[in-house]
Amino acid sequence: MFSKLKSKLSIYSKLRLIITRVLVISFLLLFILLTVHNIYQSVQNERKYIQVMSNLVISDISSALASNDAVEATQTLKMLLTSFSPIIYATIIDSNKQTFASLGEASASDSQFWEAINYKQSVFNDNITIGELNITVSLSTLRADIIASLTIFALALTSTLFLALFLIPNFASTIVEPIKKLAETARIITKTEKYGLRTEKYSDDEVGELTDTVNEMLDLIEKRDSELRIAATAFNTQEAIVITDTDRNIIRVNPAYTRITGYELADVVGKNPLTLTATLQEEDLFKTIDADISENEFWKGELIGLHKNGYRYPADYMITVVKNIGNEVTNYVMTFADVSERVASEEKIRHLAFYDSLTQLPNRRLLLERLKVAMKTSERHNLFGALFFLDLDKFKILNDSKGHHYGDMLLIEVATRLSDIIRAEDTVARLGGDEFVVMIERLDQNEMLAMNEANTVGNKIVSALNQPYSLDDFIYNSSSSVGVTLFHSDDSDIATLLSQADTAMYAAKNAGRNTLQFFGVELQDAMQRRISDEQALRVAVGEQQLELYYQIQVNNEGQAEGAEALIRWHHPTRGLVLPSDFIPLAEEVHIIEDIGLWVIETACQKLEQWQQTDVTKHLILSINISALHFQKDDFVTKLLHIVKSYDIKPQKLNLELTETVVLENIDIAILKMKQIKVAGITISMDDFGTGYSSLNYVSRLPVDQIKIDRSFVSRSMDSEHDKLIIKMVIALGHMLKIDVVAEGVEIESQFILLQEMGCDYYQGHYFGKPMPILELELVLQNNYFSHMEIEGIDFKNSIT
């Protein structure tokens, strides 16, 4: 019964019970041992004291026995009993064993051990035993002392026992609490299956070791549970999962497998999953897969999957070996996913990286790669190839006048026509803007025959691109300039080939456009000269080799009204270079802005000086603005900044713009011109009349002056048609209240004719050639024009 009750007790109760028992028994044994020890020690001490007392009187007793003096012996015993009160009886026995003397109660000698103790000591005389001293000592006093001491000790032990019993719960708790925590954690995990819970470790003893062991066990359980959950989740993932036996025959598939392949488990169970797509793969692929699995227990790669309905799809596969604890293969797991969308995206990205988004033609990057391969192929097969560089003539005018939509349509149609001309193995690429490149491979081994073949293709290109284009409801006529160079090996640099074709293309443009030009020795020399000129021109800008020359503009009375600044280049070896020989180059190499800003700055400096003298302060100074410079977004900002930094009247500065500048993008041009006009600067339309389209726009343009092109003036004496155009331009200018300036007046008869037509101002060699500033100022200071009559003026002699 007790054992059953005991088995139901908690560890805490059992521990308290055991500790209590041990303490009680221990304290009882301690009390008994201490009691016995105390009694024994007290009796021994009493005996020692009696021995000391007896030794003090033993000599007197020996004398009394020797002299047979009983009275003396009795006196000695009396002194002994008086000196030590616990002695209750003392007797002296002689050698005959008879009582010689005694004192006290004789019955005390028969007392029990705990009541009294008996002490005997022999009496000697000359080393001969002559008697014996017997002493009986009462233990009553000693017993009372012992009982008092034991009582105090018992009370102390009892108090200590109760204190220990009071502390037992706390002590037991320090041992039991970690175990209770461990049990509580186990109960929570059992109820909630939260294997992530852990028990706190309180000590490094056996309980602490138990805690570590339990936590490690929980780690394993949590990991296994996590793996099971992951496996369960993974089996329902979007990736197909196939589980096979050791013979690689399917035993289980997940829902994603059915969704991706169309096959149910019943369709494929017992089959090798790879054999379902075997006919779609390379012949040796499965050998490679088997080798990787045998060596690495793993294979990953891309295969072509076959849907049950028959369509193919790319898929990323992974095959993994599954082993048991004994390191034996138990299964194979194959996972795969349909990556059709990813492959399509990658292909799209590749297409964006290598193809032009508008025309879908290869871009520069792909062209360079193909050209590199083509050059190696050319060398290997000893065949020539050709590289065509073409540019659409006046494409920018279409783009700006009709909008980018029409420009894009033209580029797409050009791409289509070029693709229709060449063979499938050749390449048409768009470099950007309106620049295209055509690469033809496998021409003849003979250079001349290869050139003839390339010429045939080039003429087809020129002819095809010269046909009218139907751009929505707009019929557009265009042409192209085509440059071509041959290549035969990979010895040539790709950049050099492109540069050669580009140079030939510019030669075609200079030859009148809508034509084909081959790169040759002459063009090579021209290209080298161009490179040299570019370097020299950059030096000229930096080292102040440029200078402004000035050509006088006069009124009908022959008085100077202003001058046009014309730039010149003092070349170190070629001498004075006219703008027509270097401005186009400056525009091509993008330093025209630097030159243009220098011209504006120099003109403003000169106007500031002219305003200080009476002879020149009325003059207007005209400067030419390049189309590319004018088209810069910050042109007006920089212009006004320079003008404001000088103390000049802005009305004295005149900007000459060509029709090309305005018609490139007329709306933006008009906006800029209005900003310039607001600042007080005047504007002239230069070379007016060379493009008849200007007559359609002149009424919209905020210009102060139009300049009749010199070509009309030079033909005015012989061509009625040109006379009519001049009259019409002058009449239009006067109608719009715009001054008209005639350029290129070379002879007196031209001057007189223009006066009769009503022209306002004149400029040309008849009045003076372009001259340096010092010469111009000398002419102006001598006032050569102010006092002369118009008739008979010898302008040439007066400004020599």
C-alpha positions in Angstrom: 0.0 0.0 0.0 2.8 2.4 1.0 4.8 1.5 -2.1 1.8 2.3 -4.4 1.3 5.6 -2.6 5.0 6.3 -2.9 5.0 5.6 -6.7 2.3 8.2 -7.2 4.3 10.9 -5.5 6.0 13.6 -7.7 9.7 13.8 -7.9 9.5 17.0 -5.8 7.6 15.2 -3.0 9.8 12.1 -3.2 12.9 14.3 -3.0 11.5 16.2 0.0 10.6 12.9 1.7 14.1 11.4 1.1 15.9 14.4 2.3 13.7 14.6 5.4 14.4 11.0 6.3 18.1 11.4 5.8 18.2 14.5 7.9 16.2 13.0 10.8 18.2 9.8 10.9 21.4 11.7 10.6 20.6 14.1 13.4 19.5 11.1 15.7 22.7 9.2 15.1 24.6 12.4 15.7 22.8 13.0 18.9 23.4 9.4 20.2 27.1 9.5 19.2 27.5 12.9 20.9 25.7 11.7 24.0 27.8 8.5 24.4 30.9 10.4 23.7 30.1 13.1 26.3 29.3 10.5 29.0 32.4 8.6 28.3 34.6 11.6 28.2 33.1 13.0 31.5 33.6 9.7 33.3 37.2 9.5 32.1 37.8 13.1 33.2 36.3 12.2 36.7 38.6 9.2 37.0 41.7 11.3 36.1 40.7 13.8 38.8 40.2 11.0 41.4 43.6 9.7 40.5 45.2 13.1 41.0 43.5 13.4 44.4 44.5 9.9 45.5 48.1 10.6 44.5 48.1 13.5 46.9 47.2 11.4 49.9 48.7 8.0 49.0 52.0 8.8 50.8 50.1 9.6 54.0 48.1 6.4 53.8 51.3 4.5 53.2 52.8 6.0 56.4 49.6 5.2 58.4 49.6 1.6 57.2 53.3 1.2 57.9 52.9 2.6 61.5 49.5 0.8 61.9 48.0 4.1 62.8 44.3 3.8 62.0 43.5 7.2 63.4 45.9 9.0 61.0 44.5 6.9 58.2 41.0 8.0 59.0 42.1 11.6 59.2 43.6 11.3 55.8 40.4 9.8 54.4 38.4 12.6 56.0 40.6 15.2 54.3 40.2 13.4 51.0 36.4 13.4 51.3 36.4 17.1 52.3 38.6 18.1 49.4 36.5 16.4 46.8 32.8 16.3 47.7 31.7 13.8 45.0 33.5 11.1 47.0 30.8 9.4 49.0 32.9 6.5 50.4 36.6 5.7 50.9 38.3 2.7 52.6 41.8 1.5 53.2 42.5 -2.3 52.9 45.6 -3.7 54.6 47.8 -6.4 53.3 45.6 -9.0 54.9 42.6 -7.8 53.0 41.0 -6.4 56.1 39.5 -2.9 56.4 42.1 -0.7 58.0 40.1 2.5 57.9 36.9 3.7 56.2 34.7 6.8 55.9 31.3 7.4 54.3 28.4 5.1 53.3 29.6 1.6 52.5 26.5 0.8 50.5 27.5 3.4 47.9 30.3 1.1 46.7 27.6 -1.1 45.2 26.0 1.6 43.1 25.4 1.2 39.3 27.8 2.6 36.7 25.6 5.6 35.9 25.2 6.4 39.6 28.8 6.1 40.9 32.3 4.9 39.9 34.8 2.9 42.0 38.5 3.7 42.0 41.2 1.5 43.4 44.9 2.3 43.9 47.6 0.1 45.6 49.6 1.4 48.5 53.3 0.7 48.4 56.1 1.0 51.0 59.6 0.4 49.7 58.1 -1.0 46.6 56.1 -3.6 48.7 52.3 -3.6 48.5 51.1 -3.0 52.0 47.5 -2.1 51.2 44.9 -0.7 48.8 42.9 2.6 48.7 39.3 2.2 47.4 37.2 5.3 46.5 33.6 5.5 45.4 32.6 8.8 43.6 29.0 9.8 43.1 28.0 10.8 39.5 24.9 12.7 40.3 26.5 16.1 39.7 28.3 14.9 36.7 25.1 13.4 35.4 23.2 16.6 35.9 25.8 18.5 33.9 25.8 16.0 31.1 22.0 16.1 31.0 22.0 19.9 30.8 24.6 19.9 28.1 22.8 17.2 26.1 19.5 19.1 26.5 21.1 22.3 25.0 22.7 20.2 22.3 19.4 18.4 21.5 17.7 21.8 21.3 20.3 23.1 18.9 20.1 19.9 16.7 16.3 20.1 16.7 16.4 23.8 15.6 18.9 23.0 13.0 16.8 20.1 11.8 13.7 22.3 11.5 15.7 24.9 9.7 16.9 22.3 7.3 13.4 20.9 6.8 12.2 24.5 6.1 15.0 24.9 3.4 14.3 21.5 1.8 11.6 22.8 -0.6 13.9 25.5 -2.0 16.7 23.1 -2.3 14.4 20.6 -3.9 13.1 23.2 -6.3 16.6 24.0 -7.6 16.9 20.4 -8.6 13.3 19.8 -9.6 12.5 23.1 -11.4 14.6 22.4 -14.5 13.1 18.9 -14.7 9.6 20.5 -14.4 10.5 23.0 -17.1 11.7 20.1 -19.3 8.5 18.2 -18.6 6.3 21.3 -19.3 8.1 21.9 -22.6 7.5 18.3 -23.6 3.8 18.6 -22.7 3.5 21.8 -24.8 5.3 20.2 -27.8 3.1 17.1 -27.5 -0.1 19.2 -27.6 1.0 21.8 -30.2 3.7 20.0 -32.2 5.8 23.2 -32.1 9.2 21.5 -32.4 10.8 24.9 -32.4 10.4 25.2 -28.6 13.5 24.7 -26.4 14.1 24.2 -22.7 16.3 26.6 -20.9 19.5 25.2 -19.4 20.0 26.1 -15.7 23.1 24.2 -14.8 26.0 22.1 -16.1 25.2 19.1 -14.0 23.3 15.9 -15.0 20.1 17.9 -15.3 21.9 20.3 -17.6 23.2 17.4 -19.7 19.7 16.0 -19.9 18.4 19.4 -21.1 21.1 19.5 -23.8 20.2 16.0 -24.9 16.5 16.8 -25.0 17.1 20.1 -27.0 19.4 18.2 -29.4 16.7 15.6 -29.9 14.2 18.4 -30.6 16.6 19.9 -33.2 16.6 16.6 -35.0 12.8 16.2 -34.7 12.3 19.8 -35.9 14.7 19.3 -38.9 13.0 16.0 -39.8 9.6 17.7 -39.4 10.7 20.6 -41.5 12.1 18.3 -44.2 8.8 16.4 -44.2 6.9 19.6 -44.5 9.2 20.9 -47.3 8.9 17.6 -49.0 5.2 17.7 -48.8 5.1 21.3 -50.0 7.7 20.6 -52.7 5.7 17.8 -54.0 2.8 20.2 -54.6 5.1 22.9 -56.0 4.9 24.4 -59.5 7.8 22.3 -60.6 7.2 18.8 -61.9 8.6 16.1 -59.6 9.1 12.5 -60.6 10.2 9.7 -58.2 11.6 6.5 -59.6 12.8 3.2 -58.2 16.4 2.0 -58.4 15.7 0.9 -62.0 14.7 4.5 -62.8 11.1 3.5 -63.5 8.4 6.0 -62.4 6.6 5.2 -59.2 5.1 8.6 -58.4 4.6 12.0 -59.9 3.2 15.3 -58.5 0.3 17.3 -59.9 2.6 19.8 -61.6 4.0 16.9 -63.7 0.6 16.2 -65.1 0.0 19.9 -65.7 3.3 20.4 -67.6 3.4 17.2 -69.6 -0.3 16.2 -69.8 0.5 12.7 -68.6 -1.3 11.2 -65.5 0.6 8.8 -63.2 -1.3 5.9 -64.9 0.2 6.9 -68.2 3.8 6.8 -67.1 4.1 4.5 -64.1 6.8 1.9 -64.6 8.4 3.9 -67.5 11.8 5.7 -67.6 11.0 9.5 -67.6 13.8 10.3 -69.9 12.8 7.9 -72.6 9.6 9.9 -73.0 11.7 12.6 -74.7 14.6 10.5 -76.0 13.9 11.2 -79.7 14.2 15.0 -79.1 17.7 15.0 -77.5 21.2 14.6 -78.8 22.4 11.0 -79.3 25.1 11.0 -76.6 23.2 13.1 -74.0 21.9 10.2 -71.9 25.4 8.7 -71.6 26.5 12.0 -70.2 23.6 12.1 -67.8 24.3 8.5 -66.6 28.0 9.3 -66.1 27.3 12.5 -64.1 24.8 10.7 -61.9 27.2 7.8 -61.3 30.1 10.1 -60.5 28.4 13.1 -58.7 25.0 11.6 -57.8 23.5 14.6 -59.5 22.8 16.0 -62.9 21.4 19.3 -64.0 20.7 20.6 -67.5 18.2 21.6 -70.1 16.2 19.1 -72.2 13.4 19.4 -74.7 10.1 18.2 -73.2 7.3 16.6 -75.2 3.7 17.3 -74.1 1.1 14.5 -74.4 -0.5 16.6 -77.1 2.7 16.7 -79.1 4.1 20.2 -78.7 7.6 20.7 -77.5 8.8 22.9 -74.7 12.3 23.7 -73.1 12.7 22.6 -69.5 15.3 22.8 -66.8 15.9 19.3 -65.4 17.6 18.2 -62.2 18.1 14.5 -61.2 19.2 13.6 -57.7 20.2 10.3 -56.1 18.4 9.3 -52.8 20.2 7.0 -50.4 19.2 5.3 -47.1 21.2 5.3 -43.9 23.2 2.4 -45.2 24.3 4.5 -48.2 22.3 2.4 -50.6 20.5 3.9 -53.5 16.8 3.7 -52.9 15.3 6.2 -55.4 16.0 8.8 -58.0 14.1 12.2 -57.9 13.8 14.2 -61.0 12.5 17.8 -61.0 11.9 20.0 -64.0 10.0 23.2 -65.0 8.8 24.5 -68.3 11.0 27.5 -69.0 9.3 28.5 -72.3 8.6 32.0 -70.9 12.1 32.4 -69.6 13.6 31.3 -72.9 11.3 33.6 -74.8 12.3 36.5 -72.4 16.0 35.7 -72.9 15.5 35.6 -76.6 13.7 38.9 -76.4 16.5 40.4 -74.4 19.1 39.0 -76.8 17.0 40.5 -79.7 17.0 43.9 -77.9 20.8 43.6 -77.4 21.6 42.6 -81.0 18.8 44.0 -83.1 17.4 47.5 -83.8 14.0 47.9 -82.2 12.5 49.9 -85.1 13.6 48.1 -88.2 14.4 44.7 -86.5 17.7 44.7 -88.3 21.0 43.7 -86.6 22.5 46.6 -84.7 26.1 47.7 -84.6 27.0 45.1 -81.9 25.8 42.2 -84.0 27.2 43.6 -87.2 30.7 43.8 -85.6 30.5 40.2 -84.5 29.3 39.0 -87.9 31.9 41.1 -89.6 34.6 39.6 -87.5 33.5 36.1 -88.4 33.1 37.0 -92.1 36.7 38.3 -92.3 38.0 35.0 -90.9 35.8 33.1 -93.4 37.0 35.3 -96.2 40.6 34.4 -95.3 39.9 30.7 -94.9 38.2 30.4 -98.3 40.3 33.0 -100.1 37.1 34.9 -101.1 36.5 38.7 -101.1 33.6 40.3 -99.1 32.2 43.8 -99.4 31.0 46.3 -96.8 28.5 48.9 -97.9 27.9 52.1 -95.8 24.8 54.1 -96.9 23.1 57.2 -95.7 19.7 58.6 -96.7 19.9 62.0 -98.4 18.0 64.8 -96.6 16.4 62.4 -94.1 16.6 65.1 -91.3 14.4 67.5 -93.4 11.7 64.8 -93.6 12.0 64.0 -89.9 11.7 67.6 -88.8 9.1 68.8 -91.3 6.8 65.8 -91.2 7.6 64.4 -87.8 9.4 61.3 -86.5 6.5 59.1 -87.4 7.1 59.6 -91.1 10.9 59.3 -90.6 10.4 55.9 -88.8 8.1 54.7 -91.6 10.8 55.6 -94.2 13.5 53.7 -92.2 11.3 50.6 -91.9 10.7 50.7 -95.7 14.4 51.1 -96.4 15.2 48.1 -94.2 12.6 46.0 -96.0 14.0 47.0 -99.5 17.6 46.3 -98.4 16.6 42.9 -96.9 14.9 42.0 -100.2 18.0 42.8 -102.2 20.6 40.7 -100.4 21.0 37.0 -99.9 19.9 35.3 -96.7 23.5 34.6 -95.6 24.4 38.3 -95.9 23.7 41.0 -93.4 21.8 44.3 -93.3 22.3 46.4 -90.2 21.2 49.7 -88.9 23.9 51.7 -87.1 21.5 54.5 -86.0 19.7 57.4 -87.4 19.6 57.0 -91.2 22.8 55.1 -91.5 22.7 51.5 -92.7 25.5 48.9 -93.4 25.2 46.0 -95.8 27.8 43.2 -95.6 28.1 40.8 -98.5 30.2 37.6 -98.1 31.6 35.0 -100.5 32.3 37.2 -103.5 34.9 36.1 -106.1 38.5 35.3 -105.4 39.5 37.8 -108.1 39.5 41.4 -106.8 38.1 42.9 -110.0 35.4 40.4 -110.3 34.5 40.8 -106.7 34.3 44.6 -107.2 32.0 44.0 -110.2 29.7 41.8 -108.1 29.7 44.4 -105.3 29.0 47.2 -107.8 26.0 45.2 -109.1 24.7 44.9 -105.5 25.4 48.6 -104.8 23.6 49.8 -107.9 20.6 47.7 -106.9 20.7 49.4 -103.5 20.9 52.9 -105.0 18.1 52.1 -107.5 15.8 50.5 -104.9 16.2 53.3 -102.4 15.6 55.9 -105.1 12.0 54.7 -105.8 9.1 56.7 -104.3 7.9 55.8 -100.8 4.3 55.7 -99.8 4.2 56.9 -96.2 0.6 56.8 -95.2 -1.0 59.4 -97.5 2.3 61.0 -98.3 4.4 60.1 -101.3 8.1 60.8 -100.6 11.0 60.7 -102.9 14.4 59.9 -101.4 17.8 58.9 -102.5 20.9 57.4 -100.8 24.7 57.9 -100.9 26.5 54.5 -100.8 30.1 53.9 -100.0 31.7 50.4 -100.4 35.0 48.8 -99.5 36.2 45.3 -100.1 37.8 43.0 -97.5 39.7 39.7 -98.0 41.1 38.6 -94.6 41.1 39.4 -90.9 44.3 41.4 -91.2 42.3 44.6 -91.6 40.9 46.3 -88.5 37.1 46.3 -88.3 37.1 50.0 -87.3 39.3 50.7 -90.3 36.9 48.9 -92.7 33.9 50.9 -91.3 35.9 54.1 -91.6 36.8 53.3 -95.3 33.2 52.6 -96.2 32.1 55.8 -94.4 34.7 57.8 -96.3 33.5 56.3 -99.6 29.9 57.2 -98.6 30.9 60.9 -98.0 32.7 60.8 -101.3 29.4 59.7 -102.9 27.6 62.6 -101.2 30.2 65.0 -102.5 29.8 63.5 -105.9 26.1 64.6 -106.0 24.3 62.0 -103.9 22.2 59.1 -105.2 25.3 57.3 -106.3 27.8 54.6 -105.3 31.5 55.2 -104.5 34.2 52.6 -104.0 36.9 53.2 -101.5 40.3 53.4 -103.2 43.8 54.9 -102.9 42.5 58.3 -103.7 39.9 58.1 -101.0 42.5 56.7 -98.6 44.6 59.7 -99.3 41.6 62.0 -98.8 40.8 60.2 -95.5 44.3 60.7 -94.3 44.1 64.4 -95.3 40.8 64.7 -93.5 42.3 63.2 -90.4 45.3 65.5 -90.6 43.0 68.5 -91.3 40.9 67.6 -88.3 43.9 67.5 -86.0 45.2 70.8 -87.5 41.8 72.4 -87.1 41.6 71.5 -83.4 45.0 73.1 -83.0 43.9 76.2 -84.9 40.9 76.6 -82.5 43.2 76.3 -79.5 46.1 78.4 -80.8 44.2 81.3 -82.3 45.0 80.6 -85.9 41.5 81.8 -86.9 40.8 85.4 -88.0 37.7 87.3 -89.0 37.8 89.2 -92.4 35.2 91.9 -93.1 33.3 92.7 -96.3 31.6 96.1 -96.5 27.8 96.4 -97.1 26.7 99.7 -98.6 23.4 101.5 -99.3 22.2 103.1 -102.5 24.3 106.1 -101.9 27.5 104.0 -101.6 27.8 104.7 -97.9 28.9 102.0 -95.6 26.0 100.6 -93.5 27.8 97.6 -92.0 30.0 94.6 -92.7 29.8 90.9 -92.8 32.4 89.0 -90.8 33.9 86.1 -92.7 36.2 83.6 -91.0 39.6 82.6 -92.3 42.1 80.1 -91.2 45.8 80.9 -91.2 47.1 77.4 -91.8 50.8 77.0 -90.9 51.6 75.4 -94.3 48.7 75.9 -96.6 48.3 79.6 -95.9 45.0 81.3 -95.9 42.1 78.7 -95.9 38.6 79.8 -96.9 35.6 78.7 -94.7 34.2 76.5 -97.4 37.3 74.3 -97.0 37.1 73.8 -93.2 33.6 74.7 -91.9 32.1 71.4 -93.2 34.9 69.5 -91.4 34.3 71.5 -88.2 30.7 70.4 -88.4 31.6 66.8 -88.9 34.0 66.6 -86.0 31.7 68.6 -83.7 33.9 71.6 -83.0 31.7 74.0 -84.9 30.2 75.3 -81.6 33.6 76.3 -80.3 34.3 78.2 -83.5 30.8 79.8 -83.6 31.2 81.0 -80.0 34.6 82.5 -80.8 33.1 84.3 -83.8 30.3 85.8 -81.6 32.8 86.8 -78.9 35.1 88.4 -81.4 32.3 90.3 -83.2 31.0 91.7 -79.8 34.5 92.8 -78.9 34.8 94.6 -82.3 31.3 96.2 -81.9 32.3 97.5 -78.5 35.3 99.2 -80.0 33.4 100.6 -83.0 30.9 102.2 -80.7 33.7 104.4 -79.3 34.2 106.3 -82.6 31.9 108.4 -84.7 33.1 106.8 -88.0 32.1 103.2 -87.0 29.4 103.5 -84.2 26.6 103.3 -86.8 27.8 100.1 -88.4 26.0 96.8 -88.2 28.2 93.7 -88.0 26.8 90.5 -89.5 28.1 87.0 -88.6 27.2 83.7 -90.1 25.7 81.0 -87.8 26.2 77.3 -88.7 23.1 75.1 -88.8 24.6 72.6 -86.3 25.5 75.4 -83.9 22.1 77.0 -84.2 20.4 73.7 -83.5 22.1 73.3 -80.1 19.6 73.5 -77.3 21.7 76.1 -75.4 22.5 78.3 -78.4 20.3 81.2 -77.4 21.4 81.1 -73.8 25.1 81.2 -74.7 24.6 83.9 -77.3 22.8 86.2 -75.0 25.3 85.6 -72.2 28.1 86.8 -74.5 26.2 89.8 -75.8 25.3 90.9 -72.3 28.9 90.7 -71.2 29.9 93.6 -73.6 28.8 97.2 -73.7 27.1 97.2 -77.1 23.8 97.9 -78.6 22.3 94.4 -79.5 20.7 96.0 -82.6 24.2 96.4 -84.1 24.7 92.6 -84.2 23.1 90.7 -87.0 22.9 86.9 -87.3 22.9 85.4 -90.8 21.0 82.1 -91.0 20.6 80.0 -94.1 17.4 78.4 -95.3 18.8 75.0 -94.1 19.1 76.3 -90.5 15.4 77.3 -90.5 13.9 74.5 -92.5 15.5 71.7 -90.4 12.8 72.3 -87.8 10.9 75.5 -88.6 8.9 75.6 -85.3 11.9 75.4 -83.1 13.8 77.7 -85.3 11.1 80.4 -85.1 10.9 80.1 -81.3 14.7 80.7 -81.1 14.6 83.5 -83.6 11.9 85.2 -81.5 14.0 84.9 -78.4 16.9 86.5 -80.2 14.7 89.3 -81.5 13.4 90.1 -78.1 17.0 90.7 -77.0 17.3 93.3 -79.8 19.6 91.3 -82.1 18.7 91.4 -85.8 18.4 88.4 -88.1 19.1 88.0 -91.8 18.0 85.1 -94.0 21.1 84.2 -96.0 21.2 82.7 -99.5 17.5 83.5 -99.9 15.9 82.0 -103.0 18.1 79.0 -103.4 15.3 76.8 -101.9 11.9 77.8 -103.2 10.3 76.4 -100.1 11.5 79.5 -98.3 8.9 81.6 -100.1 6.2 79.5 -98.2 7.7 80.3 -94.8 9.2 83.8 -95.1 6.0 85.4 -93.8 6.3 83.4 -90.6 9.9 84.1 -90.0 10.9 87.0 -87.6 13.7 88.3 -89.9 14.8 91.8 -90.4 16.7 91.2 -93.7 16.8 88.8 -96.6 19.9 88.3 -98.7 19.6 87.5 -102.4 22.0 84.6 -103.2 25.0 85.6 -105.3 24.0 82.9 -107.9 21.0 85.0 -109.0 23.0 88.2 -109.1 25.7 86.7 -111.2 23.2 85.5 -113.8 21.0 88.6 -113.6 22.5 90.2 -116.7 21.8 87.2 -118.9 18.8 85.4 -117.5 15.3 86.8 -117.5 14.3 84.0 -115.2 16.8 85.1 -112.5 15.8 88.8 -113.0 12.2 87.8 -112.3 13.2 85.9 -109.2 15.2 88.9 -107.9 12.3 91.3 -108.6 9.9 88.9 -106.8 12.2 88.6 -103.7 12.6 92.4 -103.5 8.9 92.9 -103.9 8.2 90.3 -101.2 10.7 91.9 -98.9 9.2 95.3 -99.3 5.7 93.9 -98.9 6.7 92.3 -95.6 8.8 95.4 -94.6 12.0 93.5 -94.7 15.2 95.0 -96.0 16.8 93.2 -99.0 20.6 92.8 -99.5 22.1 91.6 -102.8 25.2 89.5 -102.4 27.9 89.0 -105.0 27.7 92.3 -106.8 30.8 92.1 -108.9 30.3 94.8 -111.6 28.7 98.2 -112.0 26.0 97.0 -114.3 24.8 94.6 -111.7 24.7 97.3 -109.1 22.7 99.7 -111.4 20.2 96.9 -112.3 19.6 96.0 -108.7 19.2 99.7 -107.8 16.5 99.9 -110.6 14.8 96.9 -109.1 14.6 98.7 -105.7 17.2 96.7 -103.7 18.2 98.3 -100.4 21.8 97.2 -99.6 24.6 95.7 -101.5 27.7 93.5 -100.9 30.3 92.2 -103.2 33.8 92.6 -104.7 32.6 95.7 -106.6 32.6 97.5 -103.2 35.4 95.7 -101.6 36.8 92.2 -101.0 36.8 90.7 -97.5 39.7 92.3 -95.7 41.4 92.2 -92.3 40.1 94.5 -89.6 43.0 97.0 -89.8 42.4 97.5 -93.6 38.7 97.8 -93.1 39.1 100.5 -90.4 41.5 102.4 -92.6 38.9 102.4 -95.4 36.2 103.6 -93.0 38.4 106.3 -91.4 39.2 107.8 -94.9 35.4 107.9 -95.6 35.9 106.7 -99.1 32.2 106.3 -99.8 30.6 109.3 -98.1 31.5 112.1 -100.6 31.3 110.3 -103.9 28.4 110.4 -106.4 27.0 107.0 -107.3 27.8 107.5 -111.0 31.5 107.0 -111.8 32.5 105.8 -108.4 35.7 103.8 -108.8 35.1 101.6 -105.7 37.8 99.1 -106.7 40.6 101.8 -106.8 39.4 103.5 -103.7 39.8 100.4 -101.5 42.8 98.8 -103.0 
